[in-house]
Amino acid sequence: MADNIPSEKPKQRKADTAKLDEVVAQARRQRESREQDYRAQSLKIHPWVCGRCAREFNRENLQELTVHHRDHNHDNNPPDGSNWENLCIYCHENEHARMIDADAGAALSGEASRDAKATFRAFADLKDLLAETEESSDEEGSD
């Protein structure tokens, strides 16, 4: 039985793994570059103060000041900074948690599906079923 099991992995898998690793590494580099670009721009444009709690930052604690995208689209980086808001790490986390909670609440209350139209018709065949029932009771009554 051991003779039927190949001892080496196919070479194609190694090439696929290397290619996948390169794609992931490239995506990470691009993300980091993009983040550095808009973060640096935001720190130049906006004051080093959290937009929610008004905590002030200096060079020693600047790493705790994050850039929040107001529309939650990290690719929307206008040069005037109109989609950015500097938030401390705590307020930034709170903002995203509020969005998650709001989305969950909307889904539970049915607000998210207001525009969706119902396609299921629970009583679609009720008229036919009632007609069949009436016909069968009429036949039984005429006997």
Residue pairs with C-beta under 8 A, 6 or more apart in sequence:
34 74
34 75
34 77
37 77
38 67
38 77
38 84
39 66
39 67
41 77
41 79
41 81
41 84
42 67
42 81
42 84
42 86
43 62
43 65
43 67
43 86
45 80
45 81
45 84
46 81
46 84
46 85
46 86
47 86
48 56
48 57
48 58
48 62
48 65
48 86
49 55
49 56
49 57
49 86
50 57
50 65
50 86
50 87
50 88
50 91
51 68
51 85
51 86
51 87
51 91
52 87
52 88
52 91
52 94
52 95
53 88
53 90
53 91
55 88
57 64
57 65
57 88
64 88
64 89
65 86
65 87
65 88
65 89
66 86
66 87
66 88
66 89
66 92
67 84
67 85
67 86
67 87
68 84
68 85
68 86
68 87
68 92
68 95
69 76
69 77
69 83
69 84
70 83
70 84
70 85
71 83
72 99
73 83
76 83
77 83
77 84
87 95
103 112
105 111
106 112
107 113
